[in-house]
């Protein structure tokens, strides 16, 4: 209730990216002074050869530069997927680049993979690993640098994977953001194969998953599922944001370019989850993300075949108690 009051009276009135920065400062402060602390877990969940405290994760995009891993863990996330990280540091797209659609509890972003680059973030992860503190499972989401031509994408992903592999619990290969020109074209199997092979070679024993877009047609989705099986990767994350605008009305904000996230993705994310699990079968990890707001919805994803679930937009609208509520509900 207090968070919603603050959100409606304050955060809702200012630029979403500024609000995000203020929220990050608040989370960091709460962690440093001990207001939020990780809770002891009696029994962990074994997936990907890793021990997860719970099945709730922070999706990529919130902690782009690996600065919030410990505070997010203290809030109750069992895993934190940082990034998207690119081989070459980049500022992202011009501002404004994030927009709220409050009536539909949705967000639109065209951030453009703004991050400090794989080398800097690898050093930061090394510091986190050497802190001797209990950590969540750390996923590292990697994408193509904007200046890299599509034909050189595999070497670009390879560079990131090589730098980050010593510090990642798993890799998420992002070829599905709508905010880097030409990136989604890399979801075509023949373009995707060399990228995934390059990442897998550098990853070694680190599990590799691929993150797909909700706007894929079923034929292309099945092609990626089969490729994951062919290459012996660890699984799939579904789904990223959508470029469609169905189900969120019409307004100047809705017409902004970028990826849409929020409850509007709920049904498509479920549909993709069912298709992925049926075709991929057991023995692979499926992470479901998109439109999850309640523990009942999270439970439904698990019942449909997901091993883990992630959120971002739900956290923004529901507040800091959201991950712990969902974990408790499961």
N, C-alpha and C positions, 0 to 999 in steps of 0.2 A: 504493500500500500504506500509506504513512504517513497519507494523508488518511483512508482507510477506518478505520484504527486510531483516529485522533482522533475521527472521526465516531461510531464505535461506543462509544468510551469516554467521550466528552464531549458532543459536540453532540446525540447521540441521547437523552441523559438530561435535557436542558433544553428549555424551551418553544421551539418552532420559530421564533417571531418574535424571541425573544431571541437564538437561535442565528444567525438571519439578520443581526441587527445586529452581532454579534461577527464574523461572516464578512465583513461589509462593512468593518469596521474593519481586519481583517487584510489584505483586498485593497488597501485604500487605503494602508496602511502599506507593503506590499510594493511598490506602485507608487512611492511617494514616495522610498523609499530605493534604488530601482533594482533590486530583486530581480526584478521582472517588467518587460519592455520590449517594445514592438511590434517585430516582425521586418519587415525589408524584403521587399517583394513584387516579384518579377520581372515578373509579368504579372497585370493586373487583369481582372475580369470585368465586362462592360458590360451593365447591366440598368437599366430605368427612366431611361435617359439618364445613369446614374451609374456610377462605377467602384468596384466592390466588391473588396476584397482576397481574399476567399474567399466561399463560399456558406453559411457558418455564422453564424447570428445569435442574439443573446440576445433571447428573447421578452419582451414587455411584462409588467410585474409585478415584476421584480427591481429595476429602477432607476426607481422611481416619480417621483422628483423631479430627475432628470438630474444626479445627483451622482457617478455611477460610469462615465461614458462613457469617459474615458481609461484607467482601470484595466481595464475590461472589454476594451477594444481591445488593451491590453498582454497580456491573457491569451490572445488569439487570435481573438476574435469579429470577423468582417468587417463586421457591422452590429449596432447596438444600438438596440432599440426601447424608448424610454422611456415612462413612464406606467403606467397610464392617467391622463391629465390631464383635469381638469374645469374648466369656466369659473369655478366658485366653489370656493375651497379647502374641504376637508372632512376630518374626522378618520377617516372610515370607520366600520365596525361595531364594536360593543363587543368587548373581548377576553374570552376567547381566541377567535381567529379564523383560526388556521392549525394544521393537524394533520398528523402523519406517519402513513403506513401502511407501515412498513418492510418487512413481509413481501412486499409487492407493489411496493416502490420507488415508492410513490405519495404524493401530497400532496392534502390537502383544504384549500381556503381560502375564506373569506368576508370578505375584507379590506374590500370595499365602496368601492373607489376612494379610499383615503386618499391625499391629495396636497396640495401647497401652493398649488394653483391656477394657472391659465394665465398670469396676469400675472407672478407670481414666477418660474415656471419659464421663461418667455420671457426674462426678464432673465438667468437663470443660463445659458441656452443662448447668449445674446449674448456672455457672458463666455467661454464655451468656444470659440465661433467666433473671438473676437478674440485667442485665446492664441497663434496662429500655430504651433500644433502639428499634426502629422499626425493626422487624425481618422478614425474609422470612418464609415460611412454612418449617419446618425442618423435613425431613424424616430420619429415622434411619434404615439403612440396616444392618441386623444381619446374621451371618453365623456360621458354626460349627468350633470350635477350632480343629486344626489339630491333637492334641494329644488325642482328645476324640474319642473313638471307636464308630462306626456307631450305635450300639445298645443303646448307651447312648446319642444319639444326642438330643432327646427331652429335657432331663434335662439340657443339655448344652445351647440350645436355650432359655429354660425357665429362666436360670440364667441371661442371657443377657437382656431378656425382662423385668424381674423384676427390674433390676438395672436402665434401661433406660426409662421405661414407664413414669416416672414423667416428662420427658423432651422432649419426642418425640411427634410430631404432627401426625405422622403415622409410622408404621413399614413396612419395606420391608423384607420378609423372603427369604434369598438367599440360594437356594439349587441348583443353576445352574452354578456356576463358574466352569470352567474346571481345575482350578489350585490347588484344594485341593483334594487329593486322595479319591475316593469313594463318594464325595459330590453329584455328579449328580445322583448317585443311589438312593438318598433320594427323587428324584422326583417321584419314584414309589408310587402310591397312598397309599398302606398299610404302607410304611415307612414314607410318608409325613403326614398322618393323625395325628399321635400322636405329631409331631412337631408343626403343626399348632394349634392343640388344646391347647398345652402347652403355646404357645405364646399368643393365644387369651385370655386364662385365666389370664395371667399376665398383658396383655395389658389393660384390663378393657374397658374403653370407647375409647381408642386409636385405630384408624382404622388399620387393618392388611391386607396387600397385599402380594402376593407371586410372586417372580421373577423367570421366567422360561427361559430355554435355547432354542435357535433357532434350535438346533439339535434334539429336540424331534420329534418323529413321531406323526402323527395326533391322533392316538388312545391314546397315553399317554397324549398328550395335552388335549384331551377331558376329560380324566379321572381327570386331575387336575382342569379343569374348573368346572366339576360337583362337585368336592370336595369343591371348594370355595363356591359354592352355598349351598351345604349340611351343611357346617359349619357356614354359614352366615357371611363369611368374607367380606371385603370391595371391593376387586378387584384383578387385576392381572397386573404385569409389564412385558412387552414382547418387546425386549428380551435381554438376556445377550450376551456375546461374543460367537463366534463359533470356534469349533476345525477343521472345514473344511477349505480348502485352494482353493476352486474354485473361479476363477475370479480375482486372483491376481498374475498370472504368476508363474514363477519358479525362485527362487534365494536362496542363503544361508540363508537370513533373513526369507524368507517365510517358509523355512523348520524348523525354530525354533518352539519348543513346546510352547503352550500357547493359549490364546483366541484371536481371530482376531476380530477387530472392524473397522468400517468405512463404506463407501458407498456400499461395497460388501454385507452388511446386509440389504440394503434398501428393496429389493423385498421380502425377507423372513419375515422381520419385518411387512411389509404390509399384507402379506398372513396370518400371525399369528393373526394380529389385526382383520382382517375380520372374521376369524374363532372364535376368542374369543368373539367378540361382538355379533355375530349371535347366539352362543350357550349360552352365559352368559345372554344376554338380557339387558334391561335397569335396572337402580337401582344399578348397580355396576360400580366402577371406573376402567377404563383401561388406563394405562400409556404406551405409545408407545415410544420405544427407539431403536436406531440402524440405522445408515446410514443417519440421517437427517443432511443436510448441508444448505438448503435454507428455506426461509419462505414459498415458494410454496410447498416444500415437507412437511413442518410442517402443513400447511393448508390441504394438502391431507390426512394426518393422522387423523386430526380432522374430516374431511368429511367422512372418513371410520369408524369413531366410537370412536376414542380416545378422552379422556377427557383432558389429559395432554400429553406433549411430553418432552423428555429429550435428552440431548446430552453430549458428552465428547470429542470424537475424532474430531467432527466438530469444537469444540471450540479450540482444540489444533492447527488445521491447519488454521482456519480463524482468530483467535486472539480475543482480549478482547472486541471488539465491536460486536461480534457475537450474544450474547444473546439479546442485545437491538435491533439489526437489525431484528432478528426473531420476537421478541415481537411486534415491530412496524408493521411488515408485516402482523401480525395476527389481 
